[in-house]
Amino acid sequence: RIMLGQEIGDSNDGLATALSKGNYEEVLCSAPAKAIFGSDLEDASSIRSIAPGVTPLDSEFAASDVCEYVTALAQRYVQEHGPEGWRQMTWVGAACLNAFVQTNWTGPELKLDPISLFPGDIGTRLAESFIATQILDLPEDADKHEIGRREHMGGRVYLGAKQSEARKCFDRDVLRLLERDGEEAYSLTPRALYLYFARLLLVDIPESDVDARDAAAPTARWWAARTVRAQQTLLEYPSQTLLDEIVKQYAAAARSLPESPVRQAYIDRLAKFMEKQGPADDFSMDDDIFEVIEARKASQAQAQDPMTRSDQLGSAGSAAATSSVAAVDIDAWKGINDDSREIWARYLLEIAVVFSQHKMAADSTQHLAQAQAASGLTWKMTGVKGKRTKFQTFDVTQLVVDATSRNRAGDAADTETERVPENMKLNDDVLLEETALTGDAPSSAPLAVIDRCILLALCQNVENENPVNGLTSEQMKPFISRVLDRASNWSVYTTGLLQRSRLEASKTRTAERSVLQLQALVDQIARPQPGDFEAGASERLAYLPALALPSQWDLESELARRFVSLGVIRSALDIFERLEQWDEVIASFVLLGQEEVAERFVRDQLAESPDRPKLWCVLGDLKKDPDHWRHAWEISGQRYARAMRSLGAYHYQHSQFEMAAECYKKSLHLNPLFEKSWFLMGCASLQVSDWQTAAQAFQRVVALDHERGDAWNNLASAYLRMGEGSTERAWYALREATRCRFDSWKIWSNFMQTSLSLRQYPSAIHAMSRIITLQADSEGAACVDLEALKTIISVLTRGTLVEGVQPAAAKRKEEQYTRFVEHLLVDQIEARITRSAAIWRAMAEFWFWRKDYIHCLDCHVKAHRAISQQAEISYDATLFKEAVDSALELVSAYENLGDKTQTVRQPSSENNGDDEDQEAESRKSAAVEQPVCPDWRRQAKMALRSLIGKGKQSFDGTPDYVRLTDAMDELR
């Protein structure tokens, strides 16, 4: 119940009760917490007997000493108290985590400073100065940000206000301890010490005896996963190491969950995920990326798009295999009790949100399908007649989501509450506040809160899986409308309002509400204490792990970017400057045309903090000077990955590909979770003919996002250059590329050539057909690769298609292949391309092999017409010679085929009834033999006579002209 955000009544475990009610200060001031942090030991000798290193009682105590100190005290505590000690340490760690999340995500502010948990006077020496729960008089040196914000917020000194130098240094060192893979943590993160405590108590310290801890506190792994998730959000860019750790902790947590239809399969699936998501150096050419992708695609076979998926999961009793964890079988969950289903729904949804935040839409979709099945949510996307504007006189079909929660033993669904953020009114003179539905409206029954969370996650997946355009927004809006149809949980409602604000930002009539709504969300989180009608801490945190709600600084940064989109750059600049988001500060100065001010600003910051690699990178981005990025790399101890990414991009832009590849290798060695860096390293490696490295790089790209058609194409290019043994891999890569980039004729052309080299002739035919569809209107006959077409036809005419095949199988194969070729020639080429003599001659060869002499002769006639009907033929000697050759070839075809007979089927005119339907049914095809061209001699003479007339004035007496007249004489 605690993991689900539900309160528990009085129990023997007072810490658990306080934690469930959101009384985190009570937990952190309890006897177990005092023992773990040593605040009950005021005697230095007592502390040193447990923790012999530097302690908080020492003036030189620093952030780097926290780990050793807390570890020593926590280990002693669990040794003395056994399983109960592990359980209480888990509750203290969870309280630290929730205190950190409350401070940075949901509010209201906590009065308890984490530094005060240590013994001695360190809490006084390093006391923070930017948290206030009542109106304060600001000091005389307060800057413009603090003054302006105080007037707006009623006195709170907010995020970004000044700290004492000692506390600032301590907090900065704590943040450095939370950094991973060379990615910098947000420098102004308030109370990061809470998160570091949670990390120590839930992740690091238990590693010494993790089995004992898991036995005593089954939910500890779940808390640990949430802790690492919070750590990931602090970083400037996601870390591969932390992502792996998150998945590892969730996988371990599954072992403690109740039985379910997916429990064991899910554990196995995450174990396999861990095997495939190793660091960069562990991914070698021996890993079969095609098996990985095929398995992932197979698991998604029935979960392609939420618009389709809703129909499969929307009806009771339906089953859809939408996850590699296990097939989604709603019926299988019916025997599971409500509590277990709620736990599994929350658990699976949290993992889906993790994958969604890391832009791993395929994995997110799979887990969302499972969460939906566990919860029992049924939904479908449908259309209902309605109006959007006040003056609309007719109804238009509106897209809506019809969602229903399953009946639960307790409350069927969430109850409406007023303890939610303010929903700003649109107040537009044209648009209605909400779409007025006039048709059969979908169900408006209350939804369970967890089901609202699932709808929000589905909405986010629509955005992740589709391009940014108006159609995607229209698909997302129905989900948001269903979530906001009534006030529910605070975090869920806040996330719904935020998502609606994002969707409305691009529309002229809704942009104002978008900004006002976002401003209201920022203000409610930053408010020191909630009002009488606002949600408390426990309600705000109840469903937060199942949502993609950004942190306070990310929310304010988004508000500033919204200001920039509206042209209010100066206001946005003030926010960026206060949040110390230097990239955005520089971009704002550039938009204002003040590049010199931007440079001066960065140098002023460097004067205060010369050892911050991020500032040197920002300066490098501004001046395009690679020396600044190199300096950032060196002062970071070669650990700041962004410096190498920027330097690699610089070298790539200047065609210094070998140096670019080397820079990207260094950055990816630190943090391999950068799809763009892998892609550019692969491109640079291709330029320097390092095929092995290029193939490895593009393998990583498609492993991270198997929808990258350009990466698949480049991977195939690398394989083709690696030798004969890799051609088949190249074919598979190009096949994936065509699926992702279905409208790229260049990729189809590569696929066609590779298919021909591997004798995959049906694939080559399909590729040529697709190329013609894409290019015929603009390129005409040039879109047909004549040599490829001749090869496709010759494998039939020369019998190479069925070499070494048993007669029965050879006949079936030949018949099937003949149908493919006939479709290509008739439905694609003949239907679109009529002015290429070479193509008509190639097709004539196929029809001659089919013994369809009428069609063959017709192709020869059209080939001649394609040349002879050109106006230039009367004066262009080269074209006239080509026409003469074509005419003589046509005459030869008439002579060889004209007298032949061919069996054809033609409909009879018999009518066995008066009714038209009966007449159509009674029409029969009769097989008759007829000459191919009874008057072939006359047709041949006409062709020669026409060409003689066109060339007489310019070419009379030339060898080519004489050839024509001689041929005419022979026909006579």
MARZAGU-874283 format. One record per residue (C-alpha): x, y, z; residue in three letters. Coordinates in steps of 0.1 Angstrom, whole numbers, plus 5000, padded with zeros to 4 digits. Layout:
<nodes>
XYZALA...
</nodes>
This chain:
<nodes>
500050005000ARG502950235006ILE504350174971MET500950254957LEU500850584976GLY498050465000GLN497850555036GLU497950265062ILE496450275096GLY498250255129ASP500449955130SER503349825149ASN505749985124ASP505450355131GLY507850445104LEU505850275078ALA502650455090THR504350795090ALA505850735055LEU502450645041SER500950965054LYS503751185040GLY505151275074ASN508751245062TYR510151475089GLU508751245115GLU510550945098VAL513851145095LEU513751255131CYS512950905144SER515350695165ALA516350475136PRO517150775115ALA519150935143LYS521150615147ALA521850595110ILE522950955106PHE524650965141GLY522651265153SER522051085186ASP525751065192LEU527051405203GLU530251255218ASP533051255193ALA534650945208SER531350755204SER531150845168ILE534850765161ARG534450425176SER531850345149ILE533150565120ALA536950615124PRO537250845094GLY536351215091VAL533051285108THR530551575108PRO532051695141LEU535351775122ASP535652105105SER537151945074GLU534151715069PHE533251725032ALA530751565008ALA533251294999SER533251185035ASP529451125037VAL529550785021CYS532150635045GLU530450795075TYR526850695068VAL527950345056THR529750275089ALA526750385110LEU524150205088ALA526049875088GLN526349885126ARG522649955129TYR521549655108VAL524049435126GLN522549525159GLU518849505147HIS518949235121GLY515949215096PRO514149485115GLU517149715110GLY517149655072TRP513449735071ARG513750055091GLN516750165070MET514550115039THR511850335054TRP514450605062VAL515850585027GLY512450605012ALA511650915033ALA514851075021CYS513850994985LEU510351134990ASN511651445007ALA513951514978PHE511051454953VAL508751674973GLN511351954973THR512051944936ASN508851804919TRP505651854939THR506152084968GLY505252204994PRO508652285009GLU509952085038LEU511252275068LYS513852015075LEU517352075061ASP519051745053PRO522351875066ILE520751905101SER520451525102LEU524151515110PHE525351565146PRO527251865159GLY527052225146ASP527452135109ILE523752215104GLY524352565116THR527652615097ARG526252495065LEU522652595069ALA520752675037GLU519353015030SER516952975001PHE514052795018ILE511453005036ALA507952915046THR506953265055GLN507353615042ILE510953735047LEU512654075042ASP515254025015LEU518854145021PRO520054455005GLU522254264980ASP519254064967ALA519354054929ASP516454144905LYS515353784903HIS514753754940GLU512954084943ILE510654014914GLY509853664925ARG509253764961ARG506454004950GLU504853734930HIS505253444955MET504553624987GLY508053625001GLY509553284993ARG513253304984VAL513053054955TYR515252824935LEU518353004924GLY518653244952ALA522053304969LYS523653054992GLN526553075016SER529752984998GLU530452695021ALA526952545015ARG527252604978LYS530552414977CYS529152134998PHE526052094976ASP528152104944ARG530351824957ASP527251614965VAL526051664930LEU529351554916ARG528951234936LEU525651174918LEU527051234883GLU527550934860ARG529150864826ASP530651214823GLY527251384825GLU526851684847GLU524051714872ALA521952024874TYR524052264895SER521152434914LEU519452114925THR518052194960PRO518751944988ARG520651694967ALA521951554999LEU518551385005TYR518951194972LEU522451104981TYR521250965014PHE518550764996ALA521150634972ARG523350515000LEU520650355021LEU518650194993LEU521250114966VAL524950124977ASP525050005013ILE522749705008PRO525049564981GLU527149415009SER524249185019ASP521549244994VAL519748904999ASP519248975036ALA517949325029ARG515549195002ASP514248925025ALA513549175053ALA512249455030ALA510649314998PRO509849654984THR513449794989ALA514349714953ARG511449914940TRP512450204961TRP515950164948ALA514750184912ALA512850504920ARG515950644936THR518150584905VAL515350724883ARG515451044903ALA519251054900GLN518851014862GLN516651324860THR519351534875LEU521751474847LEU522151704817GLU521751404794TYR520651044802PRO523250794814SER523450444800GLN524850324833THR521950454853LEU519450324828LEU520949974832ASP520750014869GLU517150124868ILE516149814848VAL518249594871LYS516549724902GLN513049684887TYR513949334875ALA515049234910ALA511849394925ALA509749164903ALA510848864923ARG509149004954SER505849084937LEU502848854940PRO502148584914GLU500748704881SER500448574845PRO503548774835VAL505748744866ARG508348484855GLN508248584818ALA508848944828TYR511848864850ILE513348664821ASP512648944796ARG514349204817LEU517348974822ALA517648954785LYS517349324782PHE520249364806MET522349134784GLU521749344753LYS522149684769GLN525749674779GLY528349954776PRO529750054743ALA532849834744ASP530649524751ASP528649554718PHE530649364692SER530149234657MET529348894672ASP526049024686ASP523348954660ASP521449274658ILE518949124634PHE517848864660GLU517349144685VAL515349354661ILE513249064648GLU512348954683ALA511349314692ARG509249344661LYS507649004666ALA506649114701SER505049424687GLN503149234659ALA499749324673GLN500749644691ALA501749874663GLN499850194670ASP497550304698PRO494850364673MET494849994664THR495849864698ARG492750014714SER490449784694ASP492449474704GLN492449554741LEU489249754743GLY486849464744SER486549224773ALA488048884767GLY490248994738SER493848884736ALA496649054718ALA500248944718ALA501749294724THR504649224746SER507749014746SER507248964783VAL504148754775ALA501148774753ALA498549024767VAL495748794779ASP493148994797ILE491348674808ASP494448544825ALA494248834849TRP490648764860LYS491848514886GLY494248754903ILE492948954933ASN492449334931ASP495449424953ASP497849214932SER496449364900ARG496949714913GLU500549644923ILE501349494889TRP499649774870ALA501650034889ARG504849834886TYR504549784848LEU503450144842LEU506450284860GLU508750084838ILE506850194807ALA507250554818VAL511050494822VAL511350364787PHE509150654774SER511350914790GLN514350754774HIS512550764740LYS512450384738MET508950374724ALA508850004715ALA509749884750ASP507350144765SER504450024743THR505049664754GLN504849744791HIS501949974787LEU499949694771ALA500749474801GLN499849744826ALA496549804808GLN495749434810ALA496649414847ALA494549724855SER491649614834GLY491349934815LEU489449914782THR489450194757TRP489050264721LYS489550564698MET486350654681THR484450944664GLY481451134677VAL479651424661LYS480151754677GLY481152124675LYS484352304685ARG483352674678THR480652894692LYS479152984658PHE479452644642GLN476152544625THR476852184615PHE478351894633ASP481751744625VAL483151414636THR485351464666GLN488051214678LEU487351094713VAL488650824737VAL485950594751ASP487650444782ALA486250244811THR487750104843SER487049754855ARG484849724886ASN487049704917ARG486149554951ALA486349884968GLY485850214952ASP485050164915ALA487050464905ALA488450784917ASP486251044933THR486151404922GLU488151654943THR488852024944GLU492351974956ARG493952004922VAL495652284903PRO493552554887GLU492252474852ASN492652804833MET489652904811LYS490152954774LEU487953274772ASN488053274734ASP485553454713ASP485353174688VAL486452844704LEU484252664729LEU485852574763GLU485352204755GLU484152024724THR480352004725ALA479451644715LEU476051604699THR476151244689GLY476250934711ASP478851044737ALA481350794750PRO481250664786SER481850944811SER482050704841ALA484850794866PRO488150634858LEU490450484883ALA493450704889VAL495950434877ILE493950414844ASP494250794840ARG497950744844CYS497950474817ILE496050714793LEU498650984799LEU501450734791ALA499650624760LEU499350984750CYS503051034755GLN503750724733ASN501750874705VAL504151164706GLU507150944707ASN506150724678GLU504950994654ASN506351304638PRO505651644653VAL502651774633ASN499051864636GLY497851504631LEU499851384660THR498451664682SER494851564672GLU495551204682GLN496851314716MET494051554725LYS491351284732PRO493551114758PHE494051454776ILE490351534775SER489451204790ARG491951254818VAL490851604826LEU487051534824ASP486951554862ARG489351654889ALA491251354903SER494651314919ASN496851624921TRP499851484901SER497651324875VAL495651644870TYR498851854869THR500451624842THR497251644822GLY497152024823LEU500852034814LEU500351804784GLN497352014772ARG499452324776SER502152184753ARG499552084727LEU497952424727GLU501252624725ALA501352604687SER497852734681LYS497153104679THR493853094698ARG495052874725THR498653004730ALA497653254757GLU495952984779ARG498952764773SER501353014788VAL498953104817LEU498352744825GLN502052664826LEU502752974848GLN500052854872ALA501652504874LEU505052654881VAL503552884909ASP501652604926GLN504752384930ILE506852674942ALA504352784968ARG505852755003PRO502752605019GLN499552465003PRO496352645009GLY493352505026ASP492052364993PHE495352234979GLU496651874981ALA499151775007GLY502451615002ALA501251245004SER498551304978GLU500951484955ARG503551204956LEU501050914955ALA501150864917TYR504151064907LEU506450764899PRO503850654873ALA503850994856LEU506351184834ALA506051504854LEU509151724850PRO511051874879SER510552224891GLN513552364872TRP512552184840ASP509052324844LEU510352684848GLU512752624819SER509852514797GLU507952824807LEU510953034796ALA511152844762ARG507452924758ARG508253294763PHE510853264736VAL508353114712SER506153414718LEU508953664713GLY509153754750VAL512853694750ILE513953924778ARG511653764803SER512853424792ALA516453544796LEU515753634832ASP514553284840ILE517353114822PHE519953324839GLU518453254873ARG518352884866LEU521952894854GLU520952724821GLN523852874802TRP523052724768ASP519652884768GLU521153214781VAL523553234752ILE520853134727ALA518653414741SER521453674738PHE522053564702VAL518353604694LEU518553954708LEU521554014685GLY523954054715GLN526653804709GLU529254024725GLU527154044757VAL526753664756ALA530553614755GLU531153864782ARG528453694804PHE530053354800VAL533553494807ARG532253654839ASP530853324850GLN534153154842LEU535953414863ALA533853284893GLU534052914884SER537052844861PRO536952474868ASP533452414854ARG533752224821PRO530152304811LYS530952684809LEU533952614787TRP531752404764CYS529252684763VAL532052934754LEU533252684727GLY529752664713ASP529553044711LEU532953104696LYS533252774676LYS536752744691ASP537852374696PRO540452484721ASP537652564746HIS536252214743TRP539652054747ARG540152264778HIS536852144792ALA537851794785TRP541151834804GLU539852014834ILE537151754839SER539851484841GLY538651354807GLN535251274821ARG533051534806TYR531451364776ALA529751674762ARG533151824755ALA534151534732MET530651534715ARG531051904707SER534551854695LEU533551554674GLY530751764658ALA533252034650TYR535651804633HIS532851634614TYR531551964601GLN535152044589HIS535451704572SER538151594597GLN536451254599PHE539251054615GLU539551304644MET535751324646ALA535450944650ALA538050944677GLU536251214697CYS532951034695TYR534650714706LYS535850884738LYS532451034745SER530650714739LEU533050524761HIS531750734789LEU528050744780ASN526850514751PRO523250624754LEU523650884726PHE522050774693GLU523151074674LYS526851034685SER526750674674TRP525350774640PHE527851044634LEU530750824645MET529550564620GLY529350824592CYS532850944600ALA534150594600SER532550534566LEU534450834553GLN537750694564VAL536950344552SER536850194588ASP534049954579TRP534249754611GLN533850054634THR531150194611ALA529149874613ALA529449864651GLN528350224654ALA525250174632PHE524449854650GLN524250054682ARG522050314665VAL519450064653VAL519649884687ALA518550214704LEU516050294677ASP515150034651HIS513050284632GLU516150474619ARG516050404582GLY519150604574ASP521050404600ALA519950074585TRP521050194551ASN524450304563ASN524849974582LEU524249794549ALA526750014532SER529349924558ALA528549554554TYR528849564516LEU532349704519ARG533449444544MET533449154519GLY531448874506GLU530548724539GLY528649034550SER526449074519THR523548884534GLU523649104565ARG523549404542ALA520449264525TRP518749224559TYR519749574569ALA518449724537LEU515149534541ARG514749704575GLU515750044559ALA512950014533THR510449944560ARG511450254579CYS511950474549ARG509350344526PHE509350644503ASP513150664498SER513850554462TRP517550554469LYS517250294497ILE514950084474TRP517650114447SER520349984471ASN518049704482PHE517349604446MET520949584436GLN521849384468THR518849154461SER520149084426LEU523649004438SER522148754463LEU519748614437ARG516748734458GLN514848804426TYR511348854441PRO512749114464SER514449284435ALA511149294416ILE509349444446HIS512049704449ALA511949804412MET508149824414SER508450064444ARG511050274427ILE508850314396ILE505950414419THR508050684436LEU509950814406GLN507950754374ALA506051084375ASP509151294379SER511851094362GLU510050894336GLY511950604320ALA515150714338ALA513750554370CYS514050204356VAL517450044359ASP517649884325LEU520449644334GLU518549524365ALA515349484344LEU517249274319LYS518749054347THR515249004362ILE513948894328ILE516948684318SER516848454348VAL513548334333LEU514448324297THR517848154303ARG516547914329GLY519048014356THR516148064381LEU515447694385VAL519047554382GLU519547264406GLY515847264417VAL513646944415GLN511246954385PRO508046984405ALA509447264427ALA511047424397ALA507747454379LYS506047604409ARG508947844414LYS508947944377GLU505148004377GLU505248224408GLN508248424395TYR506548464361THR503548624379ARG505848864397PHE507548964365VAL504249004346GLU502949224373HIS506049444372LEU505849474334LEU502149524329VAL500949704361ASP504049914368GLN506149974337ILE503549974309GLU501150174329ALA503550454336ARG506450454311ILE505750454273THR508650644257ARG511750414262SER512650194234ALA515249994254ALA512649914280ILE510149794254TRP512749574238ARG513549414272ALA509949344278MET509649194243ALA512148934253GLU509948834282PHE506748804261TRP508648604235PHE509748354262TRP506148334273ARG505148264237LYS502848564238ASP503948674203TYR501148934200ILE502349114231HIS505949064220CYS505349224186LEU503449504202ASP506449584224CYS508749594193HIS506249834176VAL506150064207LYS509950054209ALA510150184173HIS507550444179ARG509450574210ALA512350664186ILE510650744153SER508150984167GLN510751224180GLN510951554161ALA514751554160GLU514951244139ILE514751454106SER518051624113TYR519951444141ASP522251184124ALA522750984156THR519050964164LEU518250874127PHE520750594128LYS519150464160GLU515750484144ALA516950294113VAL518350014136ASP514950004154SER513049994122ALA515049704108LEU514649524141GLU510949574139LEU510849444103VAL512749134115SER510249084143ALA507349114117TYR509048854095GLU509648614124ASN506348654142LEU503848774118GLY502948444103ASP502848254136LYS499548154151THR498648204187GLN495848074209THR493948354226VAL490848354247ARG488148594238GLN484648634252PRO481648504233SER478448704228SER476048434240GLU473148544261ASN471248284281ASN468748514298GLY467148854298ASP468548964331ASP471849154330GLU473348954359ASP472448634343GLN474048764310GLU477248844328ALA477448504344GLU476748324312SER479548494292ARG482248234284LYS485748264271SER486448064240ALA489947964230ALA490648034194VAL493748044172GLU494548344152GLN497548484133PRO499848714152VAL499748974125CYS498048884092PRO499149204074ASP502649214088TRP504149294055ARG502049604050ARG502749714086GLN506449674080ALA506349874048LYS504450154065MET507050174092ALA509950184067LEU508050434044ARG507450664073SER511050674083LEU512250714047ILE510051014043GLY511351184075LYS514951124066GLY514951194028LYS515751564030GLN518751534054SER520051184050PHE519351084013ASP522250884000GLY523850804035THR524550444044PRO521750444070ASP519250574044TYR520450314019VAL519750044045ARG516150154047LEU515550154010THR517149814006ASP514949674033ALA511949824015MET512949663982ASP513349323999GLU509749354013LEU508449423978ARG
</nodes>
